[in-house]
Structures are given as structure tokens and as C-alpha cells.
């Protein structure tokens, strides 16, 4: 029983691909990915999906009901079997749908996530305190911030660390690709790194709608996703205690690292 938000705060580190990889290797049940990016979704275009069912039809239905089955009723199956609620491509449509869902659909999302062995993974794209998608993941079991371990992206993550713990009881970082080491990031930002995902183009290919590529259970990205998914489940059951860095520590990190992208 889990509601997991996935977001970024800068750049395009691959939040949607990460959400699909985690769902593909989720240890229990039949997870569902909700594409709730206010900037517009990618799943429909990447996987040649029809516009409906999806986020727009879900928002329309949420005006009338809030049952736990609502998300599944407005989902589609990707070729590999993953269940998704695809978002509209156009940002204007996505924001309109989120405007309804965040007032009428939050209860349905929580109810779906509360079912036995359920896992709802909500991709909210770039997140800040003004995002129309924030109410969907506020109070989630976990909020995973996806970032590349480079100074420019981590500096933006650092400035958000005072707010992120207010939005979910278990915020965590997930690092994608090369850059600073996991230990360096944890030391500097004083937040747990949930795990690391490799830049694995062949492994990511099926998740991005390309036919050629390695199956998730055989790829490097899939193996990493399996470990991270297991960690999410385990830490939701036994949340670790962590302290957010002070404003002075955040400022020191930003000043020391500037906007460069290379590890020390």
C-alpha cells in the first residue's frame, strides 16, 4: 500500500522513464503510473497510445465519484504490460485536468494507493511550491527527487530541501548518471540517496517506446530499479530519521559548487 511521488527540480533527468522502470520491477502487486506533469505528458506520444482513457478522462470522472477503482478504470496497458494513466501532450490540457484532480481526485488517488499490495507512482515532472500537481503527492508515503549528480542540478535541489520534507513523510534523492558520488551528495546535502540509476540507453529503450532494447529484468536500469523499489517498500515500513540541512549549509553548497557540472 504505497503512494509514491516522483519529481525533478531542474533539467530533464528522466522522471517518467524512472517511474516506469520502478513500476516494471516493483516487488508486489500490479503498480500503476500516473503521468501528472503540468508541462504535458510523453507516454502517449512515445508509446502511440490513444488520448483516452487517461488523465483527462480521469479528471472528468473524478467530478462524479472518488472510488478506489477509478484510477484503474482510466488506465491503459503499455506493450510490456505496465498500467499507466497517460497525461495529455498539451500543457494547457494537463493543467486543466490537474486543476480538477487536485480538488476532486485526491481522494480517489489515496483510496487506490491504500488497497492491499497497491502502488501508485505519480510522475509530477518539475515540482515546486506553485505546481498544480503538488496536492496529488502532498502527504505521499515517499517523494523521490530525481536528479543528475552535477553541481547545477544539485544546487537547485539544495534550495528546495527546506520545503520537500513538508510535502511527504519520506523524501529521498535518486541520482541518474555520472557525476558526484552517492557518498559526496549525502555528505553535502545531508539527505539520504535512495539509490542510483545508470545511463542505460538499451535498457531504457522499451520504457521509452522503442522496440529494440533489453527487458527490464535483464538491463542495468532494471536491476537498479528493482533495488530502489525494494528500498522504497522497506523504508515506507520503517522510515529512517533524517535532518534537512540548514539555510547556511544550503548556501555554502550553492556557493562552493556554482553552476558547474563536474565532480570535484
C-alpha positions in Angstrom: 0.0 0.0 0.0 2.0 3.0 -1.2 1.7 6.3 -2.9 5.0 7.4 -4.4 5.6 10.8 -6.0 8.5 11.3 -8.5 9.7 14.7 -9.5 12.7 16.8 -10.5 13.5 20.4 -9.6 15.8 21.2 -12.6 16.6 19.9 -16.0 15.3 16.6 -17.5 16.8 13.8 -15.6 14.3 11.2 -16.8 11.5 11.2 -14.2 9.0 9.4 -16.5 11.4 6.7 -17.5 12.4 6.2 -13.9 8.8 5.9 -12.8 8.2 3.2 -15.5 11.4 1.4 -14.5 10.4 1.3 -10.9 6.9 0.1 -11.8 8.3 -2.6 -14.0 10.4 -4.0 -11.1 8.0 -3.3 -8.3 8.2 -6.3 -5.9 4.5 -6.8 -5.3 1.1 -6.3 -6.9 0.3 -4.5 -10.2 1.7 -1.0 -9.9 0.2 1.9 -11.8 2.0 5.0 -13.1 0.0 8.3 -13.2 1.6 10.9 -15.6 0.6 14.2 -13.9 3.2 16.5 -15.4 1.8 20.1 -15.7 4.1 20.6 -18.7 2.4 17.8 -20.6 2.9 14.1 -20.9 5.2 12.0 -23.0 3.7 8.5 -22.7 1.0 8.8 -25.3 3.5 10.0 -28.0 6.2 7.6 -27.1 4.0 4.5 -27.0 1.4 5.6 -29.6 -1.4 5.5 -27.1 -4.9 6.9 -27.6 -5.7 10.1 -25.7 -8.3 8.3 -23.6 -8.5 6.8 -21.2 -6.0 8.9 -19.3 -5.6 11.9 -17.1 -8.3 14.0 -18.9 -11.0 11.2 -18.6 -9.9 10.5 -15.0 -10.4 14.2 -14.2 -13.8 14.2 -15.7 -14.8 11.0 -13.9 -13.4 12.4 -10.6 -16.1 15.1 -10.7 -18.7 12.4 -10.1 -17.0 9.8 -7.9 -13.9 9.0 -5.9 -13.8 5.2 -5.7 -10.5 3.3 -5.4 -11.2 1.7 -8.8 -11.2 5.0 -10.6 -7.5 5.1 -11.5 -7.5 1.6 -12.9 -10.6 2.3 -14.9 -8.8 5.2 -16.7 -5.5 3.4 -17.2 -4.1 1.7 -20.3 -1.6 -1.1 -20.6 1.8 -0.5 -22.3 3.1 -3.2 -24.6 5.1 -4.7 -21.8 2.0 -4.8 -19.5 2.6 -1.8 -17.3 -0.5 0.1 -16.3 -0.4 3.8 -16.9 -2.7 6.8 -16.8 -1.2 8.9 -19.6 -1.3 12.6 -19.5 -2.2 14.9 -22.4 0.6 16.2 -24.5 -0.5 19.8 -24.3 0.4 21.6 -21.2 -2.8 23.6 -21.2 -4.9 20.4 -21.1 -2.6 18.8 -18.5 -3.0 21.9 -16.2 -6.8 21.9 -16.7 -7.0 18.2 -15.8 -4.8 18.7 -12.7 -7.0 21.6 -11.6 -9.9 19.2 -11.3 -7.9 16.2 -10.0 -6.3 18.2 -7.2 -9.7 19.2 -5.9 -11.8 16.2 -6.7 -9.4 13.3 -7.5 -7.0 13.3 -4.5 -9.4 11.1 -2.5 -9.5 8.5 -5.4 -5.7 8.5 -5.6 -5.3 7.9 -1.9 -8.0 5.2 -2.0 -6.3 3.4 -4.8 -2.9 3.5 -3.0 -4.5 2.2 0.2 -5.6 -1.1 -1.4 -3.5 -4.2 -0.4 -0.3 -4.6 -2.4 -1.1 -1.4 -4.4 1.5 1.0 -5.5 0.6 4.3 -7.3 3.6 6.1 -8.7 2.8 9.7 -9.7 5.1 11.5 -12.1 4.6 15.2 -11.4 7.5 16.5 -13.5 9.3 19.6 -12.2 8.0 20.3 -8.8 7.9 23.5 -6.7 5.5 25.0 -4.2 3.4 26.6 -7.0 3.0 23.4 -9.1 -0.7 22.4 -9.8 0.4 18.8 -9.3 1.6 19.3 -5.7 -1.6 18.3 -4.0 -1.5 14.9 -5.6 1.8 14.0 -3.9 1.5 16.0 -0.7 1.4 13.5 2.1 2.7 10.7 -0.1 4.5 7.8 1.5 7.6 8.8 -0.4 8.6 11.7 -2.6 11.6 10.8 -4.8 13.5 13.7 -6.3 15.3 12.5 -9.4 18.4 14.5 -10.3 21.7 14.1 -12.2 24.6 14.3 -9.7 26.0 17.5 -11.1 26.5 20.8 -9.3 24.0 22.7 -11.4 21.1 20.3 -10.7 22.1 19.6 -7.1 22.3 23.3 -6.3 18.6 23.6 -7.3 17.8 20.5 -5.2 19.6 22.1 -2.2 17.4 25.2 -2.4 14.3 23.0 -2.2 15.3 20.9 0.8 13.5 23.1 3.3 10.2 22.5 1.5 10.4 18.9 0.3 10.1 17.3 3.8 6.9 19.3 4.3 5.3 17.5 1.3 6.0 13.9 2.1 7.0 11.9 5.1 9.9 10.2 3.3 11.7 12.5 0.8 14.7 10.9 -0.9 17.1 11.6 -3.7 17.6 9.3 -6.7 20.7 10.0 -8.8 20.8 9.3 -12.5 24.0 9.0 -14.5 27.6 10.1 -13.7 28.8 12.9 -11.6 29.3 13.3 -7.8 29.3 10.1 -5.9 26.5 9.0 -3.7 28.6 9.5 -0.6 29.5 13.0 -1.6 25.9 14.0 -2.2 24.7 12.6 1.1 27.6 14.3 2.9 26.9 17.7 1.3 23.1 17.7 1.4 22.5 15.6 4.5 19.6 13.7 2.9 19.5 10.0 2.0 20.2 9.0 -1.5 17.6 6.2 -2.2 19.8 4.8 -5.0 21.5 5.4 -8.3 20.3 4.7 -11.8 22.8 4.3 -14.7 22.6 5.9 -18.1 21.5 2.8 -19.8 20.1 3.6 -23.3 19.4 -0.1 -24.3 17.6 -0.7 -21.0 15.6 2.5 -21.2 14.6 1.9 -24.9 11.5 -0.3 -24.2 10.4 2.1 -21.5 10.6 5.0 -24.0 8.5 3.2 -26.6 11.4 1.9 -28.8 11.1 -1.8 -29.7 14.7 -2.7 -29.5 16.3 -2.9 -26.1 16.7 -5.1 -23.1 13.9 -6.3 -21.0 13.8 -4.6 -17.5 14.7 -7.7 -15.7 17.9 -8.1 -17.9 19.0 -4.5 -18.1 21.2 -2.4 -15.8 18.5 0.2 -15.3 16.0 -2.6 -14.4 18.4 -4.2 -11.9 18.9 -0.7 -10.3 15.1 -0.1 -10.3 14.5 -3.4 -8.5 16.8 -2.4 -5.7 15.3 1.0 -5.4 11.7 -0.3 -5.5 12.6 -2.8 -2.7 14.1 0.1 -0.7 11.1 2.2 -1.1 8.8 -0.5 0.2 11.2 -1.3 3.1 11.7 2.3 4.1 8.0 3.0 4.0 7.5 0.3 6.6 10.5 1.6 8.7 11.1 5.3 7.8 14.6 6.5 8.6 15.2 9.7 10.5 17.0 12.4 8.6 17.6 16.1 9.1 17.3 18.7 6.4 20.3 21.0 6.0 20.2 24.4 7.4 19.9 27.5 5.2 23.6 28.3 5.9 24.6 24.8 4.7 22.5 25.1 1.6 24.0 28.5 0.8 27.5 27.1 1.3 26.8 24.2 -1.1 25.5 26.5 -3.8 28.3 29.0 -3.4 31.0 26.3 -3.4 29.7 24.5 -6.4 28.3 27.3 -8.5 26.6 26.2 -11.7 29.3 23.8 -13.0 28.5 20.2 -13.8 31.7 18.3 -13.0 32.5 16.3 -9.8 35.2 17.5 -7.5 
